[in-house]
Amino acid sequence: MATSAPAVPARRRMTPRRYMSELGWRHLVGVVAVVYAGFPLVYVISASLSERGTLTGSNDLFSQVSIANYEALGDTYFWTWVANTLIIAVVTGVGTVLMGAAAAYAFSRFRFSGRRAGLTALLIIQMFPQMLAFVAIFLLLLGIGNVVPELGLNSKLALICVYLGGALGVNTFLMYGFFNTVPRELDEAAKIDGATHGQIYWTIILRLVSPILAVVGLLSFIATFGEFIIARVVLQSEANWTLAVGLYGWVSALLEANWGLFAAGAVISALPVLALFLFLQKYIVGGLTAGSVKG
C-alpha cells in the first residue's frame, strides 16, 4: 500500500509586524544611510550650478541652474592643478604597487636574517601617520634642495618620493598576507622547469595577486589625490599646487571665498576617483579579504 508524501507546512503569511521586525527595519536603515550620504553630494552639485557663489544661496536646491562656475574654471589654474594631481597620483600609485609587491614577495618567499624584525618594524611604522613627520620632511627637503634642486621644496618629484616612502610600510604588510595565500608549489614547479625568481615573480605571482595590486593602487591613488597637509608644505608655487591645495586656497579667506567655484571644482575632482573606483570595483572585495585570512 502506497503511503502519501508528508504534507508540506504552509508558508506563514508575512504580516506587517513580522515584516518590520525581520526585514523592514533593515530597509529603513538603508534608506536613511543613503539619504544621509547623498544629501551633501546633491547640495554640492546644486551649489556648483548657482551663480551667487555662496552656500547660503543654495538652500533652495537647484533654484538656479547655470554652468557659469564651470566656465570660470578655465580662467584659473584649475586644469593645471588637475594635471599636477593626476601625474602625482598615477606615478605614486604605480610606484607603490611595484615597490610594495617586490618587498612583499621578498618577505613571503625568502628566508633571510632580519626578516621577522623587518616585518615587525613595518607593523610599527604603519601605526604612525605620515603627517606627524611633516616638519622633519620640510627640513629634509630644504637641505636636499641645496644639493639637488629637483628633490627640494616646490618639486612634484620630491612630493612623489615622500608619498612613496610613507606608503611602503602599510602596503607591504597588506600585500604580504595576500602573497602567502599563493601556494609555494607553484614556485617549485616553475623552478623545476628552469624559471628564475624574476620569471616566477613577473609571469606567475603578479598575475595571481592582481586583486591586491588593484586594491593597493586604488587606495594609493585616492589617498594621494586628496592629500593636503604634506602637499601644502612641499609645493609652494601656485602653478605646482594639487587640487586639494588649490581648492582650499579659494575658500581659505572667508571674506573672498567663492563657494560656487569651489563646488564646481570639487564635482569635477571627484570624477577621476569615481571612474577608477568603478573600473577596479570587482577586485576590491577579494583583494581586501583574501590577504587577511592567512599571514
C-alpha positions in Angstrom: 0.0 0.0 0.0 1.5 3.3 -1.1 2.0 5.9 1.5 1.2 9.5 0.9 4.0 12.1 0.9 4.3 14.1 4.1 2.4 17.3 4.0 4.5 20.4 3.4 3.7 23.0 6.0 2.0 26.1 4.6 4.2 29.2 4.4 3.4 31.5 7.2 1.9 34.7 6.0 4.1 37.8 6.2 2.3 40.2 8.5 3.3 43.9 8.6 4.6 43.5 12.1 6.7 40.5 11.2 8.0 42.2 8.1 9.1 45.2 10.1 10.8 43.1 12.7 12.7 40.9 10.2 13.2 43.0 7.0 11.6 46.3 7.2 14.0 47.9 9.8 16.9 46.9 7.5 15.4 48.7 4.6 14.6 51.7 6.7 18.2 51.9 7.9 19.5 51.5 4.4 17.3 54.4 3.1 18.4 56.7 5.9 22.0 55.9 5.2 21.6 56.6 1.5 19.8 59.9 2.2 22.4 60.9 4.8 25.3 60.1 2.4 23.6 61.5 -0.7 22.3 64.9 0.5 25.8 66.5 0.8 26.5 65.4 -2.8 23.3 66.9 -4.1 23.9 70.1 -2.1 27.4 70.5 -3.6 26.1 69.9 -7.1 23.4 72.5 -6.5 25.9 75.0 -5.2 28.1 74.4 -8.3 25.2 75.3 -10.5 24.4 78.5 -8.6 25.7 81.9 -9.9 25.6 83.5 -6.4 28.9 81.9 -5.3 27.7 81.4 -1.7 26.4 78.3 0.2 23.5 80.1 1.7 22.2 80.9 -1.7 21.9 77.2 -2.4 19.5 76.4 0.4 16.8 76.1 -2.3 18.2 73.2 -4.2 18.6 73.8 -8.0 16.8 77.1 -7.8 19.3 78.3 -10.3 20.9 76.2 -13.0 23.9 77.7 -14.7 27.3 76.4 -15.9 28.9 79.8 -15.2 31.1 78.4 -12.4 32.3 75.6 -14.6 33.1 78.0 -17.4 35.0 80.2 -14.9 37.4 77.4 -14.0 39.1 78.0 -17.4 40.3 81.4 -16.1 42.1 79.9 -13.1 44.9 77.4 -12.5 42.3 74.6 -12.0 43.2 72.5 -15.0 46.9 72.9 -14.2 46.1 71.6 -10.7 44.2 68.7 -12.2 47.2 67.7 -14.4 49.6 68.0 -11.4 47.3 65.9 -9.2 46.8 63.2 -11.8 50.6 63.0 -12.5 51.4 62.7 -8.9 48.6 60.3 -8.0 49.3 58.0 -11.0 53.0 57.9 -10.5 52.6 57.3 -6.8 50.0 54.6 -7.3 52.2 52.7 -9.8 55.3 53.1 -7.8 53.6 52.0 -4.6 52.3 48.8 -6.3 55.8 48.0 -7.8 57.7 48.7 -4.6 55.2 47.1 -2.2 54.9 44.0 -4.4 58.6 43.5 -4.6 59.1 43.9 -0.8 56.1 41.6 -0.1 57.4 38.9 -2.4 60.8 39.0 -0.7 59.3 38.7 2.8 56.9 36.0 1.7 59.2 33.7 -0.4 62.7 34.3 1.0 64.2 33.4 4.4 66.9 35.8 5.5 68.4 37.4 8.6 66.3 40.2 10.0 63.1 39.1 8.2 60.9 38.9 11.3 62.4 42.1 12.7 61.6 43.8 9.3 58.0 42.7 9.4 57.7 43.9 13.0 59.2 47.3 12.0 56.7 47.6 9.2 53.8 46.9 11.6 55.0 49.5 14.0 55.7 52.1 11.3 52.2 51.9 9.9 50.8 52.9 13.3 52.1 56.4 12.9 50.5 58.6 10.1 52.9 60.3 7.7 51.6 63.8 8.6 53.3 63.6 12.0 56.6 63.9 10.2 55.8 67.0 8.1 58.2 69.2 10.0 61.1 66.7 9.5 60.1 66.3 5.8 60.2 70.1 5.3 63.7 70.4 6.9 64.9 67.3 5.0 63.7 68.6 1.6 65.1 72.1 2.4 68.5 70.6 2.9 68.4 68.2 -0.1 67.2 71.1 -2.3 70.5 72.9 -1.7 72.3 70.0 -3.3 69.7 68.6 -5.8 67.1 71.2 -6.6 64.9 68.7 -8.3 64.3 66.9 -5.0 63.9 70.0 -2.9 60.9 72.1 -1.9 58.3 73.1 -4.6 59.1 69.9 -6.6 56.5 67.4 -7.7 59.2 64.7 -7.9 60.1 65.3 -4.2 56.4 65.1 -3.2 56.1 61.8 -5.1 59.2 60.4 -3.2 57.7 61.4 0.1 54.4 59.7 -0.7 56.2 56.5 -1.8 58.3 56.3 1.4 55.2 56.8 3.5 53.1 54.2 1.8 55.7 51.4 1.6 55.2 50.1 5.1 51.4 49.6 5.3 51.1 48.4 1.7 54.0 45.9 2.0 52.3 44.4 5.1 48.9 44.3 3.3 50.4 42.5 0.2 52.5 40.2 2.4 49.3 38.5 3.7 48.0 38.1 0.2 51.3 36.7 -1.2 51.2 34.0 1.5 47.9 32.7 0.0 49.7 31.7 -3.2 50.9 28.1 -2.9 54.7 27.7 -2.8 54.2 24.5 -5.0 53.8 26.9 -8.0 57.2 28.4 -7.4 58.8 24.9 -7.0 57.1 23.6 -10.2 58.4 26.7 -12.1 61.9 26.2 -10.8 61.9 22.6 -12.0 61.0 23.9 -15.5 64.0 26.2 -15.3 62.3 29.5 -14.4 64.3 32.1 -12.5 63.0 34.1 -9.5 62.4 37.1 -11.8 60.4 35.0 -14.3 58.3 33.5 -11.4 57.7 36.9 -10.0 56.7 38.7 -13.2 54.9 36.0 -15.1 53.2 33.9 -12.4 53.0 35.6 -9.0 51.9 39.0 -10.1 49.1 37.6 -12.2 47.8 35.6 -9.3 47.9 38.5 -6.9 46.3 41.1 -9.3 43.3 41.8 -6.9 45.6 43.1 -4.1 47.6 45.0 -6.7 44.4 46.7 -7.9 43.4 47.5 -4.3 46.7 48.9 -3.3 46.9 51.0 -6.4 43.4 52.3 -5.9 43.9 53.2 -2.2 47.2 54.9 -3.0 45.6 56.9 -5.8 42.7 58.1 -3.6 45.0 58.9 -0.6 47.4 60.9 -2.8 44.6 62.6 -4.8 43.1 64.1 -1.7 46.1 64.6 0.5 46.5 68.2 1.7 49.0 68.7 4.6 52.2 67.4 3.1 51.3 68.8 -0.4 50.8 72.2 1.1 54.2 72.1 2.9 56.2 70.8 -0.1 54.5 72.6 -3.0 54.8 76.4 -2.6 54.1 78.0 -6.0 50.5 78.2 -7.2 51.4 76.6 -10.6 52.6 73.4 -8.8 49.7 73.0 -6.4 47.5 70.0 -6.3 43.7 70.1 -6.4 43.4 69.8 -2.6 45.7 72.7 -2.0 44.3 74.9 -4.8 40.6 74.4 -3.9 41.4 75.2 -0.3 43.0 78.4 -1.4 39.8 79.6 -3.0 37.9 79.4 0.3 40.6 80.0 2.9 39.8 83.7 3.0 36.2 83.8 4.3 35.5 87.3 3.0 36.6 86.4 -0.5 35.5 82.8 -0.6 33.8 81.7 -3.8 31.9 78.6 -2.8 30.3 78.2 -6.3 33.7 78.0 -7.9 34.9 75.6 -5.2 31.8 73.4 -5.6 32.3 73.2 -9.3 35.9 72.2 -8.9 35.0 69.6 -6.3 32.5 68.0 -8.6 35.0 67.7 -11.4 37.7 66.5 -9.0 35.5 63.6 -7.9 35.2 62.2 -11.4 38.7 60.6 -11.8 38.4 58.8 -8.4 34.8 57.6 -9.2 35.9 56.3 -12.6 38.9 54.4 -11.2 36.8 53.0 -8.4 34.1 51.7 -10.8 36.8 50.2 -13.0 38.5 48.3 -10.2 35.4 47.5 -8.2 35.5 43.8 -9.0 38.9 43.5 -7.4 38.2 45.4 -4.2 36.3 42.8 -2.0 38.6 39.9 -3.0 41.7 41.9 -2.6 40.9 43.3 0.9 39.6 40.0 2.3 41.9 37.3 0.9 45.0 38.7 2.4 43.5 39.0 5.9 42.8 35.3 6.5 46.3 33.9 6.1 49.5 35.5 7.2 
